[in-house]
Amino acid sequence: MKFTVEAFRAWNNKCVTLLGMSGVGKTHLSAMLRRNDWFHYSGDYRIGTRYLDEPILDLIKAQAMRDPFLRDLLRRDWITIRNIIKIHDLGPVLSFIGKLGNPEFDGLPLNEFSRRQALYRKAEIAAMYDVPDFVCKAREIYGYPHLVNDVGGSLCELDDPSVIELLAKHSLILYIRVPAADEIKLIQRAQADPKPLYYRPEFLRAALVDYLTEQGLHYVAEIEPNAFTRWVFPRLFHSRVPRYEAIARPHGYTVSSIDVASVRDEQDFLLLIESAIARAEIAPAADLPRAEI
């Protein structure tokens, strides 16, 4: 949605979609807003508890069946297995996505990795389509007047314009941009603790060709999973920036991660959005130098 400052202030049941790379402050803002009577809709939490719950359980059960003791218990229905996924601990989701490479280092073969990537993409699209329903549920069932949609960093990778159109229709999209001076810090944090990631198929194919060539490897099974994840992250980061901006320019507003870091309460957050709206009213985001957006 697009607003004037006055219209945004008068919006009784606000819905804000936070867009940007992991680590820019989306979950920090969402947790703060929840303490201020906003419903925190976590896309990855919804994915793990609703759309990937069964595939995750199937993976866990398949591993358990390799152990004779657990295999017997499962086949006799003497034990059950369930996921425990928390908004601040998405471990089962990350474990399901996995990392590509040598199975001796817990890597996945390319076919299996690609299968899980496709399932994750499908689940993320479905989770975003649930947002309008949760806007109503948040208010009518749980009594929250406002909703913050904490989306995964891969939203820009889905290549499904209908998802963006849906979010733009039902929410204010706020893109949290990392200033050039801070990009290296975010990249270094990600490389220090490499986590499973979603990649567009075209991006992954090109990155694999370059990595194998650069490292003198012939097969995906030779890749050390964490080494590839560290190597590919800067490339992924820089490929996502123009995609985020292509969403924010026509559909939303842009703020800096530096400004987000200074938000301490709901009032700070609302003022941050109002400032972004006011800037857009003065000059369209597409006409501003990147450093001033």
C-alpha distance (Angstrom), angle and dihedral (degrees) to the residues before:
residue distance angle dihedral
M1 . . .
K2 3.78 . .
F3 3.79 120.7 .
T4 3.74 146.9 178.8
V5 3.80 113.3 -128.1
E6 3.80 89.4 -107.2
A7 3.80 93.1 50.0
F8 3.80 91.5 49.5
R9 3.81 91.3 51.1
A10 3.80 89.9 50.4
W11 3.83 93.6 49.3
N12 3.80 101.0 113.8
N13 3.79 98.5 -166.9
K14 3.78 106.3 35.9
C15 3.80 122.9 -163.1
V16 3.80 117.9 -172.1
T17 3.80 125.2 -175.7
L18 3.81 113.2 -153.8
L19 3.80 112.3 -147.2
G20 3.80 127.8 -171.0
M21 3.79 147.9 80.4
S22 3.77 120.9 -48.1
G23 3.78 108.3 -89.1
V24 3.81 98.8 36.4
G25 3.81 94.3 105.1
K26 3.82 105.7 -91.0
T27 3.79 96.0 130.6
H28 3.83 91.2 39.6
L29 3.81 89.4 57.3
S30 3.79 92.7 42.8
A31 3.81 93.4 52.2
M32 3.79 90.7 48.3
L33 3.80 92.1 49.1
R34 3.79 91.8 49.2
R35 3.78 87.8 60.1
N36 3.81 86.2 54.7
D37 3.81 96.9 54.7
W38 3.81 99.8 -86.8
F39 3.79 121.5 133.0
H40 3.82 109.6 -121.1
Y41 3.80 109.1 -141.4
S42 3.80 107.5 -170.6
G43 3.79 112.7 -165.0
D44 3.81 93.5 -157.3
Y45 3.81 92.0 47.4
R46 3.80 89.7 52.9
I47 3.79 90.3 47.1
G48 3.79 92.6 52.1
T49 3.79 98.5 42.4
R50 3.81 98.6 39.5
Y51 3.79 116.3 16.8
L52 3.80 104.3 28.3
D53 3.79 98.7 28.7
E54 3.82 94.5 102.9
P55 3.83 96.6 42.5
I56 3.82 89.5 49.3
L57 3.81 91.3 49.9
D58 3.80 90.7 47.1
L59 3.79 89.4 54.3
I60 3.81 92.3 49.5
K61 3.80 92.5 46.8
A62 3.79 91.8 49.0
Q63 3.80 89.0 54.9
A64 3.81 91.9 46.0
M65 3.81 91.7 50.8
R66 3.80 89.2 63.7
D67 3.79 88.8 68.6
P68 3.85 110.5 76.4
F69 3.80 93.1 -146.6
L70 3.81 95.2 50.2
R71 3.81 91.2 39.5
D72 3.78 91.0 60.0
L73 3.79 92.9 47.1
L74 3.81 92.7 49.7
R75 3.80 94.5 46.6
R76 3.82 90.5 51.4
D77 3.82 91.7 47.0
W78 3.79 89.9 -122.2
I79 3.79 93.3 132.9
T80 3.78 135.3 32.0
I81 3.78 130.1 -152.4
R82 3.79 124.8 -148.5
N83 3.76 137.5 170.8
I84 3.77 122.1 -110.5
I85 3.79 105.3 -160.4
K86 3.78 122.4 172.1
I87 3.79 129.5 -171.6
H88 3.80 89.2 -118.0
D89 3.81 94.3 39.0
L90 3.79 114.4 47.7
G91 3.79 93.4 163.4
P92 3.84 97.4 137.6
V93 3.83 91.0 51.6
L94 3.79 92.5 49.6
S95 3.80 91.3 45.7
F96 3.78 90.1 52.8
I97 3.82 93.8 50.6
G98 3.79 89.4 48.9
K99 3.79 128.8 171.8
L100 3.75 131.2 -77.4
G101 3.78 122.1 -112.8
N102 3.78 148.1 42.3
P103 3.84 111.6 21.8
E104 3.81 89.4 -147.1
F105 3.82 85.9 68.8
D106 3.82 94.2 42.6
G107 3.80 92.4 -92.5
L108 3.79 123.9 149.5
P109 3.81 128.7 -127.4
L110 3.80 113.5 -109.1
N111 3.81 94.9 -109.1
E112 3.81 93.8 51.7
F113 3.79 92.7 42.2
S114 3.82 90.4 51.1
R115 3.81 91.0 48.4
R116 3.79 91.5 54.4
Q117 3.79 91.5 44.8
A118 3.81 89.8 54.7
L119 3.80 91.4 49.4
Y120 3.79 90.8 49.9
R121 3.82 91.9 50.5
K122 3.80 91.1 50.6
A123 3.81 90.4 48.1
E124 3.81 93.7 49.0
I125 3.80 91.5 51.8
A126 3.81 90.5 49.6
A127 3.82 91.5 48.3
M128 3.81 91.3 53.0
Y129 3.79 90.8 49.8
D130 3.81 87.1 57.6
V131 3.81 93.2 60.9
P132 3.84 97.3 90.3
D133 3.81 90.6 51.5
F134 3.79 91.2 49.8
V135 3.80 91.1 50.6
C136 3.81 85.9 62.9
K137 3.81 95.0 38.9
A138 3.79 92.0 50.2
R139 3.77 90.6 56.7
E140 3.80 103.6 32.7
I141 3.82 100.7 38.1
Y142 3.81 106.4 24.2
G143 3.81 100.4 28.0
Y144 3.80 97.2 -123.7
P145 3.82 111.5 143.8
H146 3.82 94.6 -160.8
L147 3.81 137.2 37.6
V148 3.79 132.0 -152.4
N149 3.80 115.2 -158.7
D150 3.81 107.9 -148.2
V151 3.81 102.1 -164.6
G152 3.78 128.2 -170.6
G153 3.77 120.6 -101.5
S154 3.80 89.5 -111.7
L155 3.81 95.9 66.4
C156 3.79 90.0 103.1
E157 3.83 90.2 55.5
L158 3.80 97.8 60.7
D159 3.81 96.3 88.8
D160 3.80 89.8 -149.6
P161 3.83 110.1 125.6
S162 3.80 91.7 -171.6
V163 3.82 90.0 67.7
I164 3.80 92.1 55.5
E165 3.79 91.7 44.5
L166 3.81 89.9 52.1
L167 3.80 93.2 49.8
A168 3.80 91.6 45.1
K169 3.80 89.8 52.3
H170 3.79 95.7 50.3
S171 3.80 104.2 29.8
L172 3.77 146.5 29.2
I173 3.80 106.6 -106.0
L174 3.80 112.8 -140.7
Y175 3.79 115.8 -170.1
I176 3.80 114.5 -157.0
R177 3.79 106.1 -151.2
V178 3.80 123.3 -161.3
P179 3.83 111.4 -134.7
A180 3.78 113.8 -123.6
A181 3.80 91.4 -112.1
D182 3.83 91.0 58.9
E183 3.79 98.7 42.0
I184 3.79 92.9 90.3
K185 3.83 90.9 53.4
L186 3.79 92.8 53.7
I187 3.80 91.2 45.9
Q188 3.80 92.0 49.2
R189 3.82 91.7 50.6
A190 3.79 90.7 51.3
Q191 3.79 92.1 47.6
A192 3.80 92.3 48.9
D193 3.81 90.1 58.5
P194 3.82 107.0 23.5
K195 3.81 111.6 -158.3
P196 3.81 130.7 -171.7
L197 3.80 112.3 -84.9
Y198 3.77 140.6 -166.2
Y199 3.81 116.2 -120.0
R200 3.78 130.5 -170.8
P201 3.83 106.3 -113.4
E202 3.82 92.3 -120.3
F203 3.80 91.5 49.4
L204 3.81 92.5 48.5
R205 3.80 93.9 49.3
A206 3.81 92.4 51.7
A207 3.82 93.0 44.1
L208 3.80 92.3 50.5
V209 3.80 92.8 51.8
D210 3.80 90.9 50.9
Y211 3.82 94.5 44.3
L212 3.81 95.3 48.5
T213 3.79 90.7 47.8
E214 3.79 93.9 46.5
Q215 3.80 93.5 47.5
G216 3.80 95.3 41.5
L217 3.80 92.6 -119.9
H218 3.79 127.8 145.0
Y219 3.79 104.5 -164.7
V220 3.79 138.0 40.0
A221 3.81 87.8 -128.2
E222 3.82 88.1 67.7
I223 3.81 93.1 59.7
E224 3.79 118.4 107.1
P225 3.85 100.5 -134.2
N226 3.80 99.2 -140.6
A227 3.79 92.5 43.9
F228 3.80 91.3 54.8
T229 3.82 92.1 45.8
R230 3.81 90.7 52.5
W231 3.81 92.0 46.0
V232 3.80 95.5 47.8
F233 3.81 99.5 44.2
P234 3.84 98.1 80.4
R235 3.80 89.4 48.9
L236 3.80 90.6 48.1
F237 3.79 91.9 47.9
H238 3.79 93.8 52.6
S239 3.79 92.2 44.8
R240 3.79 91.2 54.2
V241 3.80 98.1 50.1
P242 3.84 96.3 74.6
R243 3.79 89.3 43.8
Y244 3.81 91.6 55.0
E245 3.77 90.5 47.0
A246 3.80 91.6 49.4
I247 3.82 87.8 58.0
A248 3.80 96.4 42.7
R249 3.80 98.8 48.1
P250 3.80 98.8 62.9
H251 3.80 99.9 21.7
G252 3.79 110.4 30.8
Y253 3.77 152.0 1.0
T254 3.79 134.5 -82.5
V255 3.80 131.1 -134.6
S256 3.80 133.2 170.5
S257 3.78 124.2 -104.8
I258 3.82 86.0 -130.7
D259 3.79 90.1 62.2
V260 3.81 91.0 44.7
A261 3.80 90.2 55.0
S262 3.80 89.5 59.6
V263 3.82 94.5 53.6
R264 3.78 109.1 111.9
D265 3.80 104.9 165.7
E266 3.78 144.5 7.1
Q267 3.78 93.0 -83.6
D268 3.81 91.3 55.4
F269 3.81 89.3 50.0
L270 3.80 94.0 50.1
L271 3.80 91.0 47.5
L272 3.81 89.6 50.4
I273 3.80 90.2 55.8
E274 3.79 93.2 44.2
S275 3.80 90.1 53.2
A276 3.81 90.2 51.3
I277 3.80 90.9 49.8
A278 3.80 91.4 48.1
R279 3.81 91.3 51.8
A280 3.78 90.6 50.5
E281 3.81 90.6 50.4
I282 3.79 90.6 54.9
A283 3.80 96.8 45.2
P284 3.83 129.9 -0.3
A285 3.80 112.2 -108.1
A286 3.80 90.6 -120.3
D287 3.81 90.1 63.2
L288 3.81 96.1 50.8
P289 3.80 124.5 92.4
R290 3.81 109.1 -107.2
A291 3.80 93.9 -113.4
E292 3.83 90.7 57.5
I293 3.76 99.4 47.5
